[in-house]
Amino acid sequence: MVVKSWAYIDYSECPEHLREDFRNYLERGVEPGGFLTKVLESDLIGACLAADGTSKLLLYACAKFLWQQFPLISYGSKDKVNDWIIGGWYLFEGRSK
């Protein structure tokens, strides 16, 4: 699935207690907390160490949601996450600064 607009993101598959953080990151470039940042960076060990009890149980659901819904340019490494936060989110729909 190639996402071309926020309207196509199905947040119903996102773990509920992280839904707002995922949305704020993707749609506004808001830097998430430690666990979600590590998930977005594809840092498995870091995500496990930063997770609270609930998040540990939902790590697979988070990864699946990212893979199915988020544009590839928004996650996968520290550089991609940093680029998204500093402006990639804004340019994603063809906006100009």
JOMORA-V286361 format. One record per residue. N is the residue number from 1. RES is the residue in one small letter. PHI is phi in whole degrees, 0 to 359 (999 if undefined). D_LAST is the distance of its C-alpha to the last C-alpha in Angstrom with 2 decimals. Layout:
n=N res=RES phi=PHI d_last=D_LAST
n=N res=RES phi=PHI d_last=D_LAST
This chain:
n=1 res=m phi=999 d_last=26.86
n=2 res=v phi=259 d_last=23.39
n=3 res=v phi=272 d_last=20.92
n=4 res=k phi=242 d_last=18.30
n=5 res=s phi=201 d_last=17.51
n=6 res=w phi=299 d_last=18.25
n=7 res=a phi=298 d_last=21.10
n=8 res=y phi=269 d_last=23.01
n=9 res=i phi=282 d_last=23.30
n=10 res=d phi=260 d_last=26.90
n=11 res=y phi=284 d_last=27.07
n=12 res=s phi=294 d_last=30.82
n=13 res=e phi=273 d_last=31.54
n=14 res=c phi=278 d_last=29.72
n=15 res=p phi=307 d_last=32.10
n=16 res=e phi=304 d_last=32.11
n=17 res=h phi=287 d_last=31.98
n=18 res=l phi=247 d_last=28.76
n=19 res=r phi=303 d_last=27.08
n=20 res=e phi=294 d_last=24.89
n=21 res=d phi=295 d_last=23.84
n=22 res=f phi=300 d_last=22.97
n=23 res=r phi=298 d_last=20.98
n=24 res=n phi=297 d_last=19.04
n=25 res=y phi=296 d_last=18.27
n=26 res=l phi=292 d_last=17.23
n=27 res=e phi=268 d_last=15.37
n=28 res=r phi=227 d_last=13.85
n=29 res=g phi=73 d_last=14.14
n=30 res=v phi=282 d_last=17.12
n=31 res=e phi=294 d_last=19.47
n=32 res=p phi=279 d_last=22.76
n=33 res=g phi=289 d_last=26.27
n=34 res=g phi=303 d_last=28.40
n=35 res=f phi=299 d_last=29.93
n=36 res=l phi=294 d_last=26.87
n=37 res=t phi=300 d_last=25.00
n=38 res=k phi=295 d_last=28.03
n=39 res=v phi=298 d_last=28.17
n=40 res=l phi=298 d_last=24.56
n=41 res=e phi=279 d_last=25.39
n=42 res=s phi=63 d_last=28.57
n=43 res=d phi=258 d_last=30.73
n=44 res=l phi=299 d_last=33.82
n=45 res=i phi=295 d_last=35.97
n=46 res=g phi=300 d_last=33.30
n=47 res=a phi=296 d_last=32.61
n=48 res=c phi=297 d_last=36.35
n=49 res=l phi=287 d_last=36.84
n=50 res=a phi=270 d_last=34.02
n=51 res=a phi=284 d_last=35.01
n=52 res=d phi=277 d_last=37.05
n=53 res=g phi=303 d_last=39.98
n=54 res=t phi=292 d_last=38.18
n=55 res=s phi=296 d_last=35.24
n=56 res=k phi=302 d_last=37.75
n=57 res=l phi=286 d_last=39.28
n=58 res=l phi=251 d_last=36.01
n=59 res=l phi=301 d_last=34.58
n=60 res=y phi=299 d_last=35.47
n=61 res=a phi=298 d_last=33.90
n=62 res=c phi=296 d_last=30.60
n=63 res=a phi=296 d_last=30.65
n=64 res=k phi=296 d_last=31.63
n=65 res=f phi=299 d_last=28.90
n=66 res=l phi=303 d_last=26.21
n=67 res=w phi=299 d_last=27.81
n=68 res=q phi=276 d_last=28.20
n=69 res=q phi=241 d_last=24.98
n=70 res=f phi=272 d_last=22.00
n=71 res=p phi=294 d_last=20.01
n=72 res=l phi=301 d_last=21.46
n=73 res=i phi=285 d_last=18.27
n=74 res=s phi=260 d_last=18.12
n=75 res=y phi=203 d_last=21.59
n=76 res=g phi=123 d_last=24.55
n=77 res=s phi=200 d_last=24.21
n=78 res=k phi=300 d_last=23.07
n=79 res=d phi=297 d_last=20.50
n=80 res=k phi=297 d_last=19.02
n=81 res=v phi=295 d_last=19.03
n=82 res=n phi=298 d_last=17.47
n=83 res=d phi=298 d_last=14.66
n=84 res=w phi=296 d_last=14.11
n=85 res=i phi=295 d_last=14.23
n=86 res=i phi=277 d_last=11.82
n=87 res=g phi=159 d_last=8.94
n=88 res=g phi=299 d_last=10.74
n=89 res=w phi=299 d_last=11.37
n=90 res=y phi=286 d_last=7.91
n=91 res=l phi=273 d_last=7.73
n=92 res=f phi=304 d_last=11.44
n=93 res=e phi=265 d_last=11.78
n=94 res=g phi=82 d_last=9.85
n=95 res=r phi=286 d_last=6.74
n=96 res=s phi=238 d_last=3.77
n=97 res=k phi=280 d_last=0.00
